[in-house]
Structure formats: structure tokens, C-alpha cells
Amino acid sequence: MKPKFKLLTAVVSLAAVTLGAQAVVAQKEGGILKAYHRGTPPSGSIHEEATNSTLTPYMPVMNNLIMYDQSKPINSLDTIVPDLAESWSWSDDNKKLTFKLRQGVKWHDGKPFTAKDVKCTWWDLLLGNGGRKYKLRKNPRKAWYKNLKGVTVNNDHSVTFELGRPQPAFLTLLASGYSPVYPCHVSPKKMRTHPIGTGPFKFVSLKQNESVKFTKNKDYWKKGLPHLDGIEWTIIKSRSTRVLAFIAKKFDMAFNGDVTVPLQRDVAAQNPSAVCQRVMGASINLIVNQAKPPFDNAKIRKAMVLTLDRKSVIDIISKGENKMGGAMSPPPQGVWGFTPEFISQVAGFDPDVKANRVKARKLMEEAGYGPDKRLKVEVSTRNIATYRDPAVLLIDHLKEVYIDGTLKTIETSNWHATVARKDYMVGLNATAVGVDDPDANFFENYSCGSQRNYTGYCKPEMEELFVKQSMMTDQKARKQLVLEIDKTLQEDAARPIIMHNQSYTCWQEHVKGYVAHVNSLYNGWRMEDVWIDK
């Protein structure tokens, strides 16, 4: 292990011990946690959305079968703990996974939780076997469960998942905040507007562009939890306004990973008592609709990759703090991403941008474009700063290869639906996966037919490699194959990664019991252990 990784491990371990020790202090009961939100969530249905704008506020409403330990900063197979499932076991052939479920758990409307709810969630809803009664409007993570061939209710408190092949990482998918159990008796339509869960907090209200509110579940099945009386998210679209409000201590907590590297320096200078934890944010990526001419031409897509000046984007956006990488999050937070040694082998990551652009212009000329025949295109992106700012830089880079782009912004509530139905030509997107594992990333974002495969990339030979790595038990060998897969994805212009954001989640010093999950934005928001010391 290299010294810097030893240091990171030591720091993370120390943080975990320190934050864990915090829980030993007598918690104070009551109080409303006041946080800010960056925009109105598109809905309250976690299974139908692909954004932490929904997951972050609504995760406390729900429970999973299993989850990542909320007190541990790094998500891994080793940090998975029981939730609605008391225990689980694999069959001898590693293709059947049986969960023993807790008894006496009730939904927020008083109905009992049973194994039928588990089957409804995965078999009827996510895999689409429930007919119109259980039909999801959007299903962004259906591709996670390609290998799930059946769900059997053994009795009210036992359920078995049957896989088509061994998949050691299947548990990591179920532990994600994106994998709550839904109630069988509540329609998907109602879950969008008034979700019912078994979790520590109940949904109260959503007011467009104003607030989202939750209240304590006094009958929560985990005795003694939660500590808070409620959570209130105030919606503020301007990032500078909301961060200034946090600095002024008008809020107990900032939004999930919302504070950029430059803004964190302002927070530290003006509110030095605030706690800020650096987390791996979303990857900023170029998406090109491969089905729409002229972008069905691989030469044009390759030219777009070669014109990218990743270092300049990183320097401008984050003062050099963001990281280069491929589809998988880079180290030190990410387990599977490009190492500094490996990244130099990947086409398009060569630091000689001038030479890359010479190659790119030649490709464009072969495709029929040049100084006197430029390609005009709209560059679509989500109308929030973390998308808009790099999109403007992307347009400048495209000009270098005879492509004239104009910026088109789309509101958060419509963004993911727009790109999912491929109603765009060129775009700049931010992608953060629910789990730092290749099974989540590759099947969700790059496999044929996935709703989250926004570019339409589809290669049978790559599908075979996705499955091959998924079945591997030798994690060292699996990592090497994952690196090679990721290299191919970048060079194929499947969804070229421009940079991986480094950002911060911040909270006031009187907020106790919260631990940021540094290698995922999506799994640390149950909030049942959080309390206010004031």
C-alpha cells in the first residue's frame, strides 16, 4: 500500500472513530433540522428518479432490506448491515439469496410490512411484472436487476431472490439509498406525491420552489429513534445565496455535496466552526445522442472527445481540485477508477491538447466539416450551476473543432426525463452512481436498453465483459478487467468523462450523529441517528 493511501485510510479510520465516539454522548431529543435544498425535487418516488434532489430529502421516509452502516464513511460489502431484513444467506450455488424479515414493522399508514412488499418492489415494480397497477412512470435502475430471475415469498417474514448467475456484488445494490422497499398497497402515483414508508420520518408537505417537510415517525420500529422532531428543507435556487445563508447560520445543514471547493474556503473563513466533509461528487460528462445524425458518425464523436481540455476545466471550475477519471470514481475515494499510472494509457487523456485537436480537426474534415462548413448544435444541460458552468467551457472546446454550440438549459424537474427519452443532440450531464461498484455503473449507464444509458451506446462484446467482471470473486483480477472496460468506454466516446467533482457536505457544529459517506452521495441520508446539541 502506498504511503498516501495509508494516510487516507488512517484519516478515514480516525474520522470514523471520532464520529462514532460522538454517539456515546447523551443525545438530545427534539428539534427541527433546518437544511437548504437546491431545487424542487421532481417527485418523492426514489425508485423513479435519478437525482439526489429526490433521494437526499426522501431517504429518511424509507427503509431498505439492508443498508450501508450510517456511521461508516466508506461504503463497501464489509459495511452492509441489516435494516428491514434481520439476516440473509446464500444458497450453495450462490444463485439464491434469502432474507429473514423483521416482524411487527408497520408502514406509516398503519398497514403491516410483509414479504409481499419486497416482491412487489423488485418483481412487480422494478422488473415490470406487475401490470398497470404497479407500473413505474420512470425506471432508471431497472438495469441493476438484469440478473434477477425471480422473487419468491416463502412466508410473511421470508423472501428469496433468485439470480440467473452468481453475482457477489448484488448485496451492494440492495444496500444503496436508491433501493428502498415500497408498500404493495400504495400506488406508484401516490408515492410520487405523498410517499409512504416504514422509515424514521413521515412526509408532510412539498411546496414548489419553497420547501419539503418531514415529521418524526413516533412509531418507528427502531426503538429510541429518530432523535429529531422533523426535517425541513428550504428550496433556494441560487447557490451563492444558499451558501451565504449557511455561513450566516440560518441553516443547520447544506445540501448534499453542494459546496464546491472554492465555496468551502469561504465557509471555512467566515464560519470556522462549521464541519465540512469532502465527498466524491458526480462525474461531469459529455453526452452525445448516437442515434441522431450527424452524431451517428463515430469520427465526429471521437473528435469531440479529443478536443476536451480536461485540465483547464478542472483548474477553472475547482482551482485544480477536481479529478480526472473514467466511468468509475478515481482514487482515493473511489475503489475501481483509473490510477494515475493507468490513465496515461487512455486515448484523449493525453495532456498535449494541441496535438489532440489536430487529430480531432482531421476527423471532422473527413466527416465533411471544416472552417467554411461548421457544425451548429444546441448543447443541452440542467439549469443548475454545477452543470451550466462546465457546459460553457465545453462549448468553447467544441469551437476548436468546427462545432458551434449554443447553450440550452433545462429545469431540474424535466432534465432526466428529457435525456432519458433522448430528446437532445449534445449535452453536458453529471452522473453519480448509487454505489461505488461496477455492477451499478456499467449496467445502469452503459448497458443496452437501460433508461440511464442516455447516449444509446450498445455493444454486445461490452455486455459480455460487464457480465464477466460481475461474476468474478477475485477482486484484484476484477479490478484489472474493470480498468480495461472503462478504458474502452472512454475511447469509444460512450459517455466521455470530463472530470469528477470534489465537493463538500457541510453542517453546523451543533449537528451531531451525521457521517458523510465519502464515496457515494446517495447512501448516507437515513438521518435517524442525527441530533441537535443546542
Residue pairs with C-beta under 8 A, 6 or more apart in sequence:
1 9
4 332
5 331
5 332
8 332
12 73
12 74
12 518
15 73
16 71
16 72
16 73
16 515
19 71
19 73
19 515
20 71
22 512
22 513
23 71
23 513
23 529
25 512
25 533
27 227
27 512
27 513
27 531
28 227
28 531
28 532
28 533
29 227
29 531
30 227
30 228
30 229
30 532
31 228
31 229
31 531
31 532
31 534
32 228
32 229
32 230
32 231
32 232
33 228
33 230
33 231
33 232
33 252
33 253
33 511
33 527
33 530
33 532
34 232
34 234
34 250
34 251
34 252
34 253
35 231
35 232
35 233
35 234
35 251
35 252
35 253
35 254
35 255
36 233
36 234
36 235
36 236
36 242
36 245
36 246
36 251
36 253
36 254
36 255
36 258
37 53
37 56
37 57
37 212
37 233
37 234
37 235
37 236
37 255
38 53
38 235
38 236
38 237
38 239
38 242
38 255
38 258
38 384
38 412
39 53
39 235
39 237
39 384
39 411
39 412
39 413
40 53
40 206
40 208
40 209
40 235
40 412
40 413
41 49
41 51
41 53
41 54
41 57
41 58
41 206
41 212
42 49
42 51
42 53
42 54
42 412
42 413
42 414
42 416
42 417
43 49
43 54
43 192
43 193
44 54
44 58
44 61
44 191
44 192
44 193
44 194
44 195
44 203
44 206
45 54
45 136
45 188
45 191
45 192
45 195
46 54
46 55
46 58
46 59
46 62
46 177
46 178
46 180
46 195
47 121
47 125
47 126
47 136
47 139
47 141
47 178
47 180
47 182
47 191
48 136
48 137
48 138
48 139
48 140
48 188
48 191
48 192
49 55
49 138
49 140
49 416
50 138
50 140
50 141
50 416
50 420
50 452
51 412
51 415
51 416
52 256
52 257
52 432
52 521
52 522
53 412
55 177
55 178
55 522
55 525
56 255
56 256
56 521
56 525
57 212
57 214
57 231
57 233
57 525
58 195
58 203
59 177
59 180
59 199
59 525
59 526
59 527
60 199
60 200
60 201
60 214
60 226
60 231
60 525
60 526
60 527
60 528
61 108
61 195
61 196
61 197
61 199
61 201
61 202
61 203
61 214
62 180
62 181
62 195
62 197
62 198
62 199
63 83
63 84
63 105
63 180
63 181
63 197
63 198
63 199
64 83
64 84
64 174
64 175
64 176
64 177
64 179
64 180
64 181
65 83
65 84
65 85
65 88
65 99
65 101
65 118
65 174
65 179
65 181
66 80
66 81
66 82
66 83
66 85
66 88
66 171
66 174
66 175
67 80
67 81
67 83
67 175
67 177
67 523
67 526
68 75
68 79
68 80
68 81
68 175
68 176
68 517
68 520
68 523
68 524
69 79
69 80
69 81
70 515
70 524
70 526
70 528
70 529
71 515
71 529
72 79
72 515
72 517
73 277
73 515
73 516
73 517
73 518
74 333
74 517
74 518
74 519
75 172
75 175
75 435
75 436
75 517
75 519
75 520
75 523
76 172
76 335
77 168
77 169
77 171
77 172
80 171
80 172
80 175
82 88
84 101
84 102
84 105
84 113
84 181
84 198
85 99
85 100
85 101
85 102
86 100
86 101
86 102
87 99
87 100
88 97
88 98
88 99
88 100
88 171
89 97
89 98
90 96
90 97
91 97
91 98
93 166
94 163
94 166
94 168
95 162
95 163
95 164
95 165
95 166
96 160
96 161
96 162
96 163
97 160
97 161
97 163
97 170
97 171
98 154
98 158
98 159
98 160
98 161
99 118
99 158
99 159
99 160
99 161
100 157
100 158
101 113
101 114
101 115
101 118
101 156
101 157
101 158
101 159
102 113
102 157
102 221
103 157
104 221
105 112
105 113
105 198
105 221
106 112
106 113
106 198
106 219
106 221
107 113
107 183
107 185
107 186
107 196
107 197
107 198
108 196
108 197
108 198
108 202
108 203
108 217
109 183
109 186
109 196
111 183
111 185
113 181
113 183
113 198
114 156
114 157
115 153
115 154
115 155
115 156
115 157
115 158
115 159
116 153
116 156
116 184
117 181
117 182
117 183
117 184
118 151
118 153
118 159
118 181
119 151
119 152
119 153
119 159
119 184
120 130
120 134
120 182
120 183
120 184
121 180
121 181
121 182
122 145
122 148
122 151
122 161
123 129
123 130
123 148
123 150
123 151
124 130
124 131
124 133
124 134
124 184
125 134
125 136
125 139
125 182
125 188
126 136
126 139
126 141
126 142
126 144
126 145
127 142
127 145
127 148
128 135
128 136
128 139
128 142
133 187
134 188
135 188
136 188
137 188
137 192
138 416
138 417
138 420
138 451
139 451
140 416
140 420
140 444
140 451
140 452
141 178
141 179
141 434
141 444
141 452
142 450
142 451
143 443
143 444
143 447
143 449
143 450
143 451
143 452
143 453
144 173
144 439
144 440
144 443
144 444
145 173
146 443
146 447
147 163
147 164
147 165
147 167
147 170
147 470
148 161
148 162
148 163
148 164
149 162
149 163
149 164
150 161
150 162
151 159
151 160
151 161
151 162
152 159
152 160
152 162
153 159
154 160
161 170
163 170
165 467
165 470
165 471
166 471
167 439
167 470
167 471
168 471
168 472
168 473
169 437
169 438
169 439
169 470
170 439
172 435
172 437
172 439
172 440
173 179
173 434
173 435
173 437
173 439
173 440
175 435
175 523
176 434
176 435
176 440
176 520
176 522
176 523
177 434
177 522
177 523
177 524
177 525
177 526
178 434
178 522
179 434
180 197
180 199
181 198
182 191
183 196
183 197
186 196
190 196
193 206
194 203
195 203
196 203
198 221
199 217
199 220
199 526
199 528
200 216
200 217
200 220
200 222
200 225
200 226
200 526
200 527
200 528
201 214
201 215
201 216
201 217
201 226
201 228
201 230
201 231
201 527
202 214
202 215
202 216
202 217
203 214
204 213
204 214
204 215
204 230
205 211
205 212
205 213
206 212
206 213
209 235
209 237
210 234
210 235
211 232
211 233
211 234
211 235
212 232
212 233
212 235
213 230
213 231
213 232
213 233
214 230
214 231
214 232
215 229
215 230
216 226
216 228
216 229
216 230
217 226
220 226
220 528
222 528
225 528
225 529
226 527
226 528
226 529
226 530
227 513
227 528
227 529
227 530
227 531
227 532
228 527
228 530
228 531
228 532
231 527
234 251
236 242
236 245
237 384
239 258
239 263
239 384
239 385
242 251
242 254
242 255
242 258
243 254
243 258
243 259
243 263
243 266
243 267
245 251
246 253
246 254
246 259
246 267
246 271
246 274
246 506
247 266
247 267
247 270
247 271
247 274
248 271
249 271
249 508
251 508
252 507
252 508
252 510
252 511
252 532
253 505
253 506
253 507
253 508
253 511
253 514
254 504
254 505
254 506
254 507
255 505
256 505
256 521
256 525
257 279
257 281
257 282
257 501
257 503
257 504
257 505
257 521
258 503
258 504
258 505
259 267
259 276
259 503
259 504
259 505
259 506
260 317
260 318
260 386
260 501
260 503
260 504
261 318
261 319
261 321
261 322
261 502
261 503
261 504
262 318
262 319
263 504
264 276
264 278
264 504
264 506
267 274
267 276
267 504
267 506
268 274
268 276
273 508
273 509
274 506
274 507
274 508
274 509
275 506
275 507
275 508
275 509
275 511
276 504
276 505
276 506
277 504
277 505
277 506
277 516
277 518
278 502
278 503
278 504
278 518
279 333
279 502
279 503
279 504
279 505
279 516
279 517
279 518
279 519
279 521
280 329
280 333
280 334
280 432
280 436
280 500
280 501
280 502
280 518
280 519
280 520
280 521
281 386
281 430
281 432
281 500
281 501
281 502
281 503
281 521
282 386
282 430
282 431
282 432
282 500
282 501
282 521
283 325
283 327
283 329
283 430
283 431
283 432
283 497
283 498
283 499
283 500
283 501
284 313
284 386
284 387
284 390
284 428
284 429
284 430
284 497
284 498
284 499
284 500
284 501
285 428
285 429
285 430
285 431
285 495
285 496
285 497
285 498
286 304
286 305
286 308
286 394
286 426
286 427
286 428
286 429
286 493
286 495
286 496
286 498
287 419
287 424
287 426
287 427
287 428
287 429
287 454
287 455
287 495
288 295
288 301
288 304
288 425
288 426
288 427
288 455
288 493
289 295
289 422
289 424
289 425
289 426
289 454
289 455
289 456
290 296
290 301
290 455
290 456
290 457
291 422
291 456
292 422
292 425
294 300
294 367
294 375
295 301
295 425
295 426
297 367
298 493
299 363
299 364
299 366
299 367
300 363
300 364
300 367
300 369
300 375
301 493
302 360
302 363
302 493
303 359
303 360
303 361
303 363
303 364
303 367
303 401
304 360
304 398
304 401
304 403
304 426
304 493
304 496
305 347
305 348
305 360
305 490
305 491
305 493
305 496
306 347
306 348
306 356
306 357
306 359
306 360
306 363
306 401
307 356
307 357
307 360
307 397
307 398
307 400
307 401
308 348
308 394
308 397
308 496
308 498
309 353
309 397
310 324
310 349
310 498
310 499
311 324
311 351
311 353
312 353
312 393
313 322
313 390
313 393
313 394
313 498
313 499
314 320
314 321
314 322
314 323
314 324
314 499
316 393
317 389
317 390
317 393
317 499
318 499
318 501
318 502
321 502
322 499
322 500
322 501
322 502
323 330
323 499
323 500
323 502
324 330
324 338
324 343
324 349
324 497
324 499
324 500
325 334
325 337
325 338
325 343
325 497
325 499
325 500
326 337
326 338
326 343
326 346
326 486
326 487
326 489
326 490
326 497
327 441
327 442
327 445
327 446
327 486
327 489
327 490
327 495
327 497
328 334
328 336
328 337
328 338
328 436
328 438
328 441
328 482
328 486
329 335
329 336
329 337
329 433
329 436
329 500
329 519
330 337
330 338
330 339
330 500
331 337
331 339
333 436
333 518
333 519
334 436
334 500
334 519
335 436
335 479
335 519
336 436
336 437
336 438
336 479
336 482
336 483
336 486
337 486
337 500
338 346
338 483
338 486
339 483
342 483
342 487
343 349
344 350
345 487
346 487
346 490
346 491
347 490
347 491
348 356
348 490
348 491
348 496
349 490
350 356
357 400
357 401
360 400
360 401
361 370
361 400
361 401
361 402
364 370
364 375
364 401
364 402
364 403
369 375
369 402
369 403
370 402
371 402
373 402
374 402
374 403
374 404
375 402
375 403
375 404
376 403
376 404
376 405
376 406
377 398
377 403
377 404
377 405
377 406
377 425
377 426
378 405
378 406
378 407
378 408
378 424
378 425
378 426
379 391
379 394
379 395
379 398
379 405
379 406
379 407
379 408
379 426
379 427
379 428
380 408
380 409
380 410
380 418
380 419
380 424
380 425
380 426
380 427
380 428
381 387
381 388
381 391
381 407
381 408
381 409
381 410
381 427
381 428
381 429
382 388
382 409
382 410
382 411
382 412
382 415
382 429
382 430
383 409
383 410
383 411
383 412
383 415
384 412
386 430
386 501
387 428
387 429
387 430
388 407
388 409
390 428
390 498
390 499
391 407
391 428
392 407
394 405
394 428
394 498
395 405
395 406
395 407
398 404
398 405
398 426
399 405
405 426
410 418
418 424
419 427
419 429
419 454
420 451
420 452
420 454
422 454
422 456
427 454
428 498
429 454
429 495
430 501
431 445
431 495
432 520
432 521
432 522
433 440
433 441
433 444
433 445
433 520
434 440
434 444
434 520
434 522
434 523
435 520
435 522
435 523
436 519
436 520
438 466
438 469
438 470
438 478
438 482
438 485
439 470
442 466
442 469
442 485
443 450
443 466
443 470
444 450
444 452
444 453
445 452
445 453
445 454
445 495
446 453
446 457
446 462
446 466
446 489
446 494
446 495
447 453
447 458
447 463
447 466
448 458
448 459
448 460
448 463
449 458
454 495
455 494
455 495
457 489
457 492
457 494
457 495
459 492
462 485
462 488
462 489
465 481
465 484
465 485
466 485
468 481
469 478
469 481
469 482
469 485
472 478
472 481
489 495
490 496
490 497
505 516
507 514
510 532
510 533
510 534
511 530
511 532
511 533
512 530
512 531
512 532
512 533
513 529
513 530
513 531
514 524
514 527
514 529
514 530
515 524
516 524
517 523
517 524
